[in-house]
Amino acid sequence: MLSGILSQMGILHTDSSSRGDPKLWFPALGSIFLALGIILCAVSYWKERAYKLLLSEGTQTKAKVTSVKQLMFTRWNGSYPYVVYFKYEFEGFSYTGKSRLLWSQPKVYEKSTVTVYIDSQKPSHSAVDL
């Protein structure tokens, strides 16, 4: 990346036998990475917004915790997150859901009851605040 920047500034010149001009591929590659970054940020923002909207305006229902699992293949700062899986019923249909990543051990256990917030238009969309 540094070579592309220096080439753009005219400080670093490429060998005539090299393939591709950094003045062409560096901006193109940078644009691709920028677009991917913007898309990932937008998706993250929309998911967070939908989660908060469900917590504030969703229909409350009770759910039964089916399992609490620690994800041993995901690690951040030496910690492994937990996920709570649950099952709930709404208007005669049964649905399953899971919590977001929890970085401390949740205070719920298997077969306990938790409050779940669901979208009454799309009951499969749920959020749980643990």
C-alpha positions in Angstrom: 0.0 0.0 0.0 2.8 2.4 0.8 4.4 1.8 -2.6 1.1 2.8 -4.2 0.9 6.0 -2.2 4.5 6.9 -3.0 3.9 6.1 -6.7 0.9 8.4 -6.7 3.0 11.2 -5.2 5.6 10.6 -7.9 8.3 9.7 -5.4 8.6 6.0 -6.2 8.9 5.0 -9.9 8.2 1.5 -11.0 10.4 -0.7 -13.2 9.5 -0.6 -16.9 9.3 -4.4 -17.0 6.7 -4.6 -14.2 3.1 -5.4 -15.0 0.5 -2.8 -14.3 0.9 0.8 -13.4 0.2 1.5 -9.7 -1.3 4.8 -10.7 -4.1 2.7 -12.3 -4.6 -0.3 -9.9 -4.0 1.5 -6.6 -7.0 3.9 -6.9 -9.2 1.0 -8.3 -8.2 -1.3 -5.4 -8.7 1.5 -2.9 -12.1 2.2 -4.3 -13.1 -1.4 -4.0 -12.0 -1.5 -0.3 -13.7 1.8 0.4 -17.0 0.5 -1.1 -16.8 -2.8 0.9 -16.1 -0.8 4.1 -19.1 1.5 3.5 -21.4 -1.5 2.8 -20.3 -3.3 6.0 -20.8 -0.2 8.1 -24.2 0.4 6.6 -25.3 -3.2 7.3 -24.0 -3.0 10.8 -25.9 0.3 11.4 -29.2 -1.2 10.0 -28.9 -4.3 12.1 -28.2 -2.3 15.3 -31.1 0.1 14.4 -33.5 -2.9 13.9 -32.4 -4.5 17.2 -33.0 -1.3 19.2 -36.3 -0.8 17.4 -37.5 -4.3 18.4 -36.4 -3.7 22.0 -38.4 -0.4 22.2 -41.4 -1.2 20.1 -41.6 -5.0 19.8 -44.3 -7.2 21.1 -43.2 -8.9 24.4 -43.6 -12.6 24.7 -42.0 -15.3 26.9 -39.4 -17.7 25.5 -37.9 -20.8 26.9 -34.0 -21.0 26.8 -33.0 -24.1 24.9 -29.3 -23.7 25.4 -26.4 -21.4 26.4 -23.3 -22.0 24.4 -19.8 -20.5 24.6 -18.3 -20.0 21.1 -14.8 -21.4 21.4 -13.8 -20.5 17.8 -14.5 -16.7 18.3 -12.0 -14.9 20.6 -11.6 -11.2 21.4 -9.1 -9.9 24.0 -8.8 -13.4 25.5 -12.5 -13.7 25.9 -14.9 -16.1 24.3 -18.5 -14.9 23.8 -21.7 -16.7 24.7 -24.9 -17.1 22.8 -28.3 -17.9 24.3 -30.7 -19.9 22.1 -34.4 -19.8 22.8 -37.8 -20.9 21.5 -41.0 -19.0 21.6 -44.6 -19.2 20.4 -46.6 -16.5 18.7 -50.1 -16.8 17.3 -50.0 -20.6 17.4 -46.6 -20.9 15.6 -43.3 -21.9 17.1 -40.1 -19.9 16.4 -36.5 -20.1 17.5 -34.0 -17.3 18.0 -30.7 -16.5 19.5 -29.1 -13.6 21.4 -26.4 -11.4 20.2 -22.8 -12.1 21.3 -22.6 -11.8 25.1 -19.1 -11.2 26.4 -19.8 -12.1 30.0 -21.5 -15.3 31.1 -25.3 -14.8 31.0 -27.4 -15.1 34.1 -29.8 -17.5 32.4 -29.6 -21.2 32.1 -31.2 -23.9 30.0 -35.0 -24.2 30.5 -35.3 -20.8 32.1 -37.8 -18.2 30.8 -36.7 -14.9 29.2 -38.6 -12.0 27.8 -38.3 -11.7 24.0 -39.4 -8.8 21.8 -40.7 -9.7 18.4 -41.9 -8.0 15.3 -45.7 -8.8 15.1 -45.5 -8.4 11.3 -42.6 -10.8 11.0 -42.6 -13.0 14.2 -39.4 -14.7 13.2 -37.6 -11.5 13.9 -36.8 -11.3 17.6 -34.5 -9.6 20.1 -33.6 -10.5 23.6 -32.0 -8.1 26.1 -29.8 -10.1 28.6 
